[in-house]
């Protein structure tokens, strides 16, 4: 602690001023610290045993922790708006198993659904009456969206789409929140109408029963198991065996399939990629937060860690004072 104090005293940087700049001013920093202290002193957020838990235990703990966050702690702290939500989320250790519900499932419907679709689905989403994921990645293709193989074939006689996994490589693989939690999914699939492949479009598909949470007929879904990290997230696999959904479950703000099967083109074929583009830009933004923590830890360690006595009679040299550090 003496070494840290000495380095801070020698610095010409005003750390409080920098903190205020990064987090939006003195009042927001005050609010940030209030939230951080409330989380740090709440035993429901304790992570002491995290590294001694197996994958299932980590997942179950994360579900309890974030259920408590949304239903009790955030209302108790009167968390409002996206920035305060961000401040709260960064104060809670561990990954959020509900993250994709808010980060991808909800924005896709907000941005690509018609007003009628938003009126139907958003209240259910906001009340957590349903939980959603974003089932894009397949065993054969991920970021190459045009290569996705899952199909949604329109049946004009019944005004339904038939969602199907025609190959092994069309199996949805790795989407977060899909293995255990989600009742519904945004499913990017190849739209086929009147015998023509119109490319990948987004569909809302129910995966599990809202009464007993069991997989619905024609749906095979589950958790992919342990991973190298991110154990709190239930990354899953998913296959469809000729699963029928209503025509209205195709997100139709930008392109439509009329009842008779007529396809109405969007202004741009790239509009359906909006959710993934938004999320990837968000990853770049959030990396600042995690990198700032990593740099802070590295610098502090370099100050307190000494390595090798370079001059007789003097203490070992601080790592920070080595030229190549």
C-alpha positions in Angstrom: 0.0 0.0 0.0 2.9 2.4 0.7 4.3 1.8 -2.8 0.9 2.6 -4.4 0.5 5.7 -2.2 3.9 6.9 -3.2 3.3 6.5 -6.9 -0.1 8.2 -6.7 1.5 11.1 -4.8 4.2 11.4 -7.5 1.7 11.5 -10.4 0.7 14.8 -11.9 -2.6 13.4 -13.1 -5.8 14.4 -11.4 -7.6 11.0 -11.2 -10.8 12.5 -9.9 -11.0 14.8 -12.9 -10.3 11.9 -15.3 -13.0 9.8 -13.5 -15.5 12.6 -13.9 -14.7 13.0 -17.5 -15.1 9.3 -18.3 -18.4 8.9 -16.4 -20.2 12.0 -17.2 -19.5 14.5 -14.3 -19.4 14.7 -10.5 -23.0 13.7 -9.9 -22.8 10.6 -12.1 -19.6 9.6 -10.4 -21.3 10.0 -7.1 -24.2 7.8 -8.3 -21.7 5.3 -9.7 -20.0 4.9 -6.3 -23.4 4.6 -4.6 -24.3 1.7 -6.9 -20.9 0.0 -6.5 -21.0 0.2 -2.7 -24.6 -1.1 -2.6 -23.6 -4.1 -4.7 -20.3 -4.7 -2.9 -22.0 -4.8 0.5 -24.9 -7.1 -0.6 -24.2 -10.8 0.2 -26.4 -11.8 -2.7 -23.6 -10.7 -5.1 -20.8 -12.6 -3.2 -18.5 -14.5 -5.6 -16.0 -15.9 -3.1 -16.6 -19.5 -4.2 -16.8 -18.9 -7.9 -13.5 -20.6 -8.9 -14.5 -23.7 -6.9 -17.8 -24.2 -8.7 -18.6 -26.4 -11.6 -20.4 -25.2 -14.8 -23.9 -26.0 -13.5 -23.3 -24.3 -10.2 -21.9 -21.1 -11.8 -24.9 -21.0 -14.1 -27.4 -21.5 -11.3 -25.7 -18.9 -9.2 -25.8 -16.4 -12.1 -29.5 -17.0 -12.6 -30.3 -16.4 -8.9 -28.0 -13.3 -8.9 -29.5 -11.6 -11.9 -33.1 -12.5 -11.1 -32.5 -10.8 -7.8 -30.9 -7.9 -9.6 -33.9 -7.3 -11.9 -36.7 -8.0 -9.4 -35.3 -6.5 -6.2 -31.9 -4.7 -6.2 -32.4 -2.5 -9.3 -35.9 -1.3 -8.1 -34.5 -0.8 -4.6 -31.7 1.5 -6.0 -34.1 3.2 -8.4 -32.0 2.4 -11.4 -33.2 4.4 -14.4 -32.1 4.7 -18.0 -29.4 2.8 -20.0 -26.4 4.5 -18.4 -27.4 3.7 -14.8 -28.2 0.2 -15.9 -24.7 0.0 -17.4 -23.2 1.3 -14.1 -25.1 -1.3 -12.1 -24.2 -4.1 -14.5 -20.5 -3.3 -14.5 -20.6 -3.5 -10.6 -21.9 -7.1 -10.6 -19.2 -9.7 -11.1 -19.9 -12.4 -13.6 -21.7 -12.8 -16.9 -25.5 -12.3 -17.2 -27.4 -15.3 -18.5 -30.3 -13.0 -19.4 -28.1 -10.7 -21.5 -29.1 -11.8 -25.0 -32.8 -11.2 -24.1 -32.1 -7.5 -23.7 -29.1 -7.1 -26.1 -30.3 -8.9 -29.2 -33.8 -10.5 -28.9 -35.6 -7.2 -27.9 -33.8 -4.8 -30.2 -34.4 -7.1 -33.2 -38.2 -6.9 -32.7 -38.0 -3.2 -31.9 -36.0 -2.5 -35.1 -37.4 -5.0 -37.5 -41.0 -5.7 -36.4 -44.1 -3.9 -37.6 -46.0 -1.8 -35.2 -48.5 -4.6 -34.8 -45.7 -7.0 -34.0 -44.2 -4.7 -31.5 -47.6 -4.2 -29.8 -47.9 -7.9 -29.4 -44.4 -9.0 -28.4 -42.8 -6.1 -26.5 -45.1 -6.1 -23.4 -44.4 -9.8 -23.0 -40.6 -9.2 -23.3 -40.6 -6.3 -20.9 -42.5 -8.2 -18.3 -40.3 -11.3 -18.7 -43.4 -13.3 -19.6 -41.2 -14.7 -22.3 -37.4 -15.0 -22.6 -35.6 -14.7 -25.9 -32.3 -15.5 -27.6 -30.9 -14.8 -31.1 -30.3 -18.1 -33.0 -28.1 -17.1 -35.9 -24.9 -19.2 -35.6 -25.0 -22.6 -37.1 -22.5 -25.4 -37.1 -21.6 -24.7 -40.7 -21.9 -20.8 -40.8 -21.9 -17.9 -38.4 -20.9 -14.5 -39.4 -21.3 -15.5 -43.1 -25.1 -14.9 -42.8 -25.7 -15.6 -46.5 -24.5 -19.1 -45.9 -27.1 -20.1 -43.3 -28.9 -23.2 -44.1 -32.0 -23.3 -41.9 -35.1 -22.8 -44.0 -38.5 -21.2 -43.5 -40.8 -22.3 -46.3 -44.1 -20.5 -46.8 -47.3 -22.6 -47.0 -49.9 -20.2 -48.6 -52.7 -22.7 -48.0 -52.3 -22.5 -44.2 -50.6 -19.1 -44.1 -47.7 -20.6 -42.1 -44.0 -20.9 -42.4 -42.4 -24.3 -42.0 -39.1 -23.9 -40.2 -36.7 -26.8 -40.8 -33.0 -27.9 -40.3 -32.3 -29.7 -43.6 -28.6 -30.7 -42.8 -26.4 -31.4 -39.8 -24.5 -28.2 -40.5 -27.8 -26.2 -40.3 -28.0 -27.0 -36.6 -28.0 -23.8 -34.6 -24.9 -23.9 -32.4 -23.6 -21.6 -29.6 -26.4 -18.9 -29.3 -26.3 -17.6 -25.7 -29.4 -18.1 -23.5 -30.7 -20.9 -25.7 -29.5 -23.9 -23.8 -31.8 -23.6 -20.8 -33.5 -20.2 -20.4 -35.1 -19.1 -23.6 -38.8 -19.7 -24.4 -38.5 -18.0 -27.8 -35.8 -17.2 -30.4 -35.2 -14.9 -33.2 -34.3 -17.4 -36.0 -32.5 -16.1 -39.1 -33.5 -18.6 -41.8 -33.7 -18.8 -45.6 -37.1 -17.6 -46.7 -38.6 -19.8 -49.4 -41.9 -18.7 -51.0 -43.5 -19.8 -54.3 -40.5 -22.1 -54.7 -37.9 -19.2 -54.7 -35.2 -18.7 -52.1 -35.4 -15.0 -51.0 -32.4 -15.1 -48.7 -32.1 -14.9 -44.9 -34.9 -13.2 -43.0 -35.7 -13.1 -39.2 -38.5 -15.1 -37.7 -39.9 -15.4 -34.1 -40.1 -19.1 -33.1 -41.4 -20.4 -29.8 -39.0 -23.1 -28.5 -40.4 -24.1 -25.1 -43.8 -24.4 -23.4 -44.8 -21.5 -21.2 -46.4 -23.9 -18.7 -43.7 -26.5 -18.2 -40.7 -25.2 -20.1 -40.4 -28.4 -22.2 -39.3 -28.2 -25.8 -42.2 -28.0 -28.2 -43.0 -30.7 -30.9 -40.4 -30.7 -33.7 -37.8 -28.8 -31.7 -34.6 -30.3 -30.3 -32.8 -27.9 -28.0 -30.3 -28.1 -25.2 -27.1 -26.8 -23.6 -23.8 -27.5 -25.4 -22.0 -28.1 -22.1 -18.8 -26.8 -20.5 -16.7 -24.1 -22.3 -13.4 -22.3 -21.8 -14.9 -19.4 -19.9 -18.3 -17.8 -19.9 -19.7 -20.6 -17.8 -22.7 -18.5 -16.6 -24.2 -18.4 -20.1 -26.2 -21.4 -21.4 -24.9 -21.5 -24.9 -27.1 -24.0 -26.8 -27.9 -26.1 -29.8 -31.2 -26.2 -31.7 -32.7 -28.2 -34.6 -36.1 -27.9 -36.3 -38.1 -30.7 -37.7 -40.8 -29.0 -39.9 -41.9 -26.7 -37.2 -44.9 -24.5 -38.2 -45.3 -20.9 -37.2 -47.8 -18.2 -38.2 -47.1 -16.0 -41.1 -47.2 -13.0 -38.7 -44.0 -14.4 -36.9 -41.8 -13.2 -39.8 -40.5 -9.8 -38.8 -42.0 -7.6 -41.6 -41.0 -4.0 -41.1 -38.7 -4.0 -44.1 -39.8 -7.0 -46.2 -43.1 -8.9 -46.3 -44.7 -12.1 -47.4 -48.3 -11.4 -48.3 -51.0 -14.0 -47.5 -50.9 -15.4 -51.1 -47.1 -15.8 -50.9 -46.1 -12.7 -52.8 -42.7 -11.4 -51.6 -42.3 -7.6 -51.0 -38.6 -6.6 -51.2 -36.9 -4.4 -48.6 -35.2 -1.1 -49.5 -31.9 -2.9 -48.7 -31.1 -6.5 -48.3 -28.7 -5.5 -45.5 -31.4 -4.2 -43.1 -31.8 -7.6 -41.5 -28.2 -7.5 -40.3 -28.9 -4.5 -38.1 -28.9 -6.4 -34.8 -25.6 -8.1 -35.3 -23.9 -4.8 -36.4 -25.2 -3.0 -33.3 -24.0 -5.8 -31.0 -20.5 -5.8 -32.6 -20.2 -2.1 -32.3 -21.3 -2.4 -28.7 -18.5 -5.0 -28.1 -16.0 -2.5 -29.3 -17.4 0.2 -27.0 -17.6 -2.1 -23.9 -14.0 -3.2 -24.5 -12.9 0.1 -23.1 -14.4 -0.8 -19.8 -12.8 -4.2 -19.5 -9.4 -3.0 -20.9 -9.4 -0.1 -18.4 -9.8 -2.7 -15.6 -7.0 -4.9 -17.0 -4.6 -1.9 -17.3 -5.4 -0.8 -13.8 -4.6 -4.3 -12.4 -1.4 -4.6 -14.5 -0.1 -1.2 -13.4 -0.9 -1.7 -9.7 0.8 -5.1 -9.8 3.8 -3.6 -11.6 4.1 -1.1 -8.7 3.9 -3.6 -5.8 5.8 -6.5 -7.4 9.6 -6.4 -7.1 11.9 -8.6 -9.1 15.7 -9.0 -8.8 18.1 -7.0 -6.7 20.0 -5.0 -9.3 22.2 -3.0 -6.9 23.7 -4.4 -3.7 22.1 -3.1 -0.5 19.0 -1.8 -2.3 15.5 -3.4 -2.5 14.6 -5.5 -5.6 13.5 -3.4 -8.5 9.8 -2.6 -9.0 8.5 -4.1 -12.3 7.2 -0.7 -13.2 10.8 0.7 -13.3 12.1 -1.8 -15.9 12.4 -0.2 -19.3 10.6 -3.0 -21.1 7.6 -3.1 -18.7 
